[in-house]
Amino acid sequence: MTYDFIIIGTGIVGLATGLELNKRYPDKKILILDKASSLAADQSGHNSGVIHSGIYYPPGSLKAQFAAKGCQKMVEFCEEYQVPYRRCGKVIAAVKEKELPILNNLYERGLQNGLQLKKLGQEEIKEIEPYLTALAGIYVPNTSVVDFIEVCKKYAELLKKRNVEIKLGHKVLNIIEEKEHINVETDQGLFVAQWLIACAGLQSDRLAKLAGCPLTIKIVPFRGEFQKLNSNKNYLVKGLIYPVPDPKLPFLGVHFSRGVNEVIKIGPNALLGLAREGYRRGSFNFKDSIEIINYNGFWKFILKYWQTGLNEWFLSRIKSLYLKQLQAYIPDIRERDIKYYTAGIRAQALDNSGNLVNDFYFVEGRRSLHVCNAPSPAATASLLIAEYIVNRIEKLFK
Ligand SMILES: Cc1cc2nc3c(=O)[nH]c(=O)nc-3n(C[C@H](O)[C@H](O)[C@H](O)COP(=O)(O)OP(=O)(O)OC[C@H]3O[C@@H](n4cnc5c(N)ncnc54)[C@H](O)[C@@H]3O)c2cc1C
């Protein structure tokens, strides 16, 4: 059970990292472990399915560096391996006067990030999205939709063809870094490797801690619930309609997206979760909740954002309020047109000072690298993140 590299996580980042390692080191033995019984069991299988272009991210951040190129690579990958995707473009719409300067900043930022964009007036918005009513907008042509589960399945198929082992149903319980190797203890036995890369999403802080890495963040789960538009109202949304995001938060806001399967999803909102992997509404996990409550950073965060949090909670509970929010964009939507669909849970790192970590964030051990914050657009940028991870692990052993 000895390997050159062990990767934890068959989410999109773990699988992409396997592909990149195998590309650079085709003769090395690589094992990918996951506790779930299927691929992409967490974030990678519960997201909006948007291949983001990279408009939102501060120039110079890892997100900005990886998103635009990552978007291009993801589309090329889908083309090459025939994963269905659709380039539909997206409209970011301002519906209140106070959003106009933020929209403008977003436009400038997008240009700095090298994107092709178009400012839209009210009439031009109607040409793209006839049922959307907004004061102004930005059109981002280079945005697509895909099913990231299909991307993960394709990544895994390629890995298997290239003799990379994938073991599902193997929960990592402990990580012990020795001088010459690293022990990875699972509920199915011990595995030994030279190097470990943990891409464990919602459990990433716990695994980094097991490996003895010093941590200044904690993962806080943020539920993102989606509603579904009744199919007889599908004509209301042609592609992707996004709000102007709150610049203080890393979440993009409730949006309308027509998926590759033609289902129109509305969401995700951002609610504090009481269970890291509790997908059902009202899920509660005692250990997860106690850990959050005992975390200093959490209370500092609450002091700053309690109003936003409360607002999100009310919107999620009171359908008429939620509907009003949607009607600000598409006035023709009625209460009977939407119903609860599904939820994803974001593995969001929160630092000791109560700040949501905005960028991708990695922590190193002596023989391990831990991906401790890989929020959106990490699915889009998975192939680029994988290159970055392998560059960093190479620095550890070179
Ligand atoms: C609601 C929502 C909408 C989003 N929309 C988009 C979008 O439109 N576009 C985009 O680019 N990104 C989007 N994202 C972000 C994107 O989904 C994530 O950034 C990406 O999936 C992260 O992948 P990952 O591999 O790091 O983590 P994950 O997919 O969460 O994978 C982590 C894996 O680690 C495994 N694991 C954890 N602990 C252990 C253990 N102890 N032992 C073994 N295995 C373990 C888990 O079982 C899991 O399979 C969205 C996310 C959410 C939640």
The ligand as an SDF file (V2000), in Angstrom:
LIG
                    3D

 53 58  0  0  0  0  0  0  0  0999 V2000
  -23.9800   26.1300   -4.2250 C   0  0  0  0  0  0  0  0  0  0  0  0
  -22.6780   26.1930   -4.9720 C   0  0  0  0  0  0  0  0  0  0  0  0
  -22.6300   26.7290   -6.2600 C   0  0  0  0  0  0  0  0  0  0  0  0
  -21.3970   26.7860   -6.9440 C   0  0  0  0  0  0  0  0  0  0  0  0
  -21.3900   27.1760   -8.2560 N   0  0  0  0  0  0  0  0  0  0  0  0
  -20.2290   27.1270   -8.9510 C   0  0  0  0  0  0  0  0  0  0  0  0
  -20.1960   27.4320  -10.3330 C   0  0  0  0  0  0  0  0  0  0  0  0
  -21.2200   27.6980  -10.9550 O   0  0  0  0  0  0  0  0  0  0  0  0
  -18.9960   27.4190  -10.9810 N   0  0  0  0  0  0  0  0  0  0  0  0
  -17.8310   27.1070  -10.3270 C   0  0  0  0  0  0  0  0  0  0  0  0
  -16.7680   27.1290  -10.9450 O   0  0  0  0  0  0  0  0  0  0  0  0
  -17.8370   26.7760   -9.0230 N   0  0  0  0  0  0  0  0  0  0  0  0
  -19.0030   26.7590   -8.3250 C   0  0  0  0  0  0  0  0  0  0  0  0
  -19.0290   26.3900   -7.0150 N   0  0  0  0  0  0  0  0  0  0  0  0
  -17.7800   26.0430   -6.3560 C   0  0  0  0  0  0  0  0  0  0  0  0
  -17.3090   24.6420   -6.7230 C   0  0  0  0  0  0  0  0  0  0  0  0
  -18.3560   23.7190   -6.7120 O   0  0  0  0  0  0  0  0  0  0  0  0
  -16.2270   24.2330   -5.7230 C   0  0  0  0  0  0  0  0  0  0  0  0
  -15.2940   25.2790   -5.6600 O   0  0  0  0  0  0  0  0  0  0  0  0
  -15.4970   22.9610   -6.1380 C   0  0  0  0  0  0  0  0  0  0  0  0
  -16.4500   21.9580   -6.4140 O   0  0  0  0  0  0  0  0  0  0  0  0
  -14.5520   22.5270   -5.0440 C   0  0  0  0  0  0  0  0  0  0  0  0
  -14.0600   21.2640   -5.3700 O   0  0  0  0  0  0  0  0  0  0  0  0
  -13.1930   20.4230   -4.3540 P   0  0  0  0  0  0  0  0  0  0  0  0
  -12.7120   19.2440   -5.0850 O   0  0  0  0  0  0  0  0  0  0  0  0
  -12.2000   21.3440   -3.7290 O   0  0  0  0  0  0  0  0  0  0  0  0
  -14.1710   20.0440   -3.1500 O   0  0  0  0  0  0  0  0  0  0  0  0
  -15.3680   18.9830   -3.0490 P   0  0  0  0  0  0  0  0  0  0  0  0
  -16.0850   18.8380   -4.3220 O   0  0  0  0  0  0  0  0  0  0  0  0
  -16.1630   19.4140   -1.8690 O   0  0  0  0  0  0  0  0  0  0  0  0
  -14.6470   17.6110   -2.7510 O   0  0  0  0  0  0  0  0  0  0  0  0
  -14.0650   17.2770   -1.5210 C   0  0  0  0  0  0  0  0  0  0  0  0
  -14.0420   15.7730   -1.4070 C   0  0  0  0  0  0  0  0  0  0  0  0
  -13.2770   15.4020   -0.2570 O   0  0  0  0  0  0  0  0  0  0  0  0
  -13.8510   14.2500    0.2970 C   0  0  0  0  0  0  0  0  0  0  0  0
  -13.4240   14.1130    1.6960 N   0  0  0  0  0  0  0  0  0  0  0  0
  -13.6000   15.0140    2.7050 C   0  0  0  0  0  0  0  0  0  0  0  0
  -13.1050   14.5320    3.8450 N   0  0  0  0  0  0  0  0  0  0  0  0
  -12.5870   13.3160    3.5780 C   0  0  0  0  0  0  0  0  0  0  0  0
  -11.9540   12.3150    4.3860 C   0  0  0  0  0  0  0  0  0  0  0  0
  -11.7480   12.4720    5.6970 N   0  0  0  0  0  0  0  0  0  0  0  0
  -11.5590   11.1810    3.7830 N   0  0  0  0  0  0  0  0  0  0  0  0
  -11.7530   10.9780    2.4450 C   0  0  0  0  0  0  0  0  0  0  0  0
  -12.3770   11.8860    1.6560 N   0  0  0  0  0  0  0  0  0  0  0  0
  -12.7810   13.0490    2.2130 C   0  0  0  0  0  0  0  0  0  0  0  0
  -15.3510   14.4970    0.1600 C   0  0  0  0  0  0  0  0  0  0  0  0
  -16.0920   13.2920    0.2400 O   0  0  0  0  0  0  0  0  0  0  0  0
  -15.4280   15.1760   -1.1920 C   0  0  0  0  0  0  0  0  0  0  0  0
  -15.7040   14.2540   -2.2320 O   0  0  0  0  0  0  0  0  0  0  0  0
  -20.2270   26.3240   -6.3100 C   0  0  0  0  0  0  0  0  0  0  0  0
  -20.2940   25.7670   -5.0250 C   0  0  0  0  0  0  0  0  0  0  0  0
  -21.4970   25.6810   -4.3720 C   0  0  0  0  0  0  0  0  0  0  0  0
  -21.5540   25.0230   -3.0230 C   0  0  0  0  0  0  0  0  0  0  0  0
  1  2  1  0
  2  3  1  0
  2 52  2  0
  3  4  2  0
  4  5  1  0
  4 50  1  0
  5  6  2  0
  6  7  1  0
  6 13  1  0
  7  8  2  0
  7  9  1  0
  9 10  1  0
 10 11  2  0
 10 12  1  0
 12 13  2  0
 13 14  1  0
 14 15  1  0
 14 50  1  0
 15 16  1  0
 16 17  1  0
 16 18  1  0
 18 19  1  0
 18 20  1  0
 20 21  1  0
 20 22  1  0
 22 23  1  0
 23 24  1  0
 24 25  2  0
 24 26  1  0
 24 27  1  0
 27 28  1  0
 28 29  2  0
 28 30  1  0
 28 31  1  0
 31 32  1  0
 32 33  1  0
 33 34  1  0
 33 48  1  0
 34 35  1  0
 35 36  1  0
 35 46  1  0
 36 37  1  0
 36 45  1  0
 37 38  2  0
 38 39  1  0
 39 40  1  0
 39 45  2  0
 40 41  1  0
 40 42  2  0
 42 43  1  0
 43 44  2  0
 44 45  1  0
 46 47  1  0
 46 48  1  0
 48 49  1  0
 50 51  2  0
 51 52  1  0
 52 53  1  0
M  END
$$$$
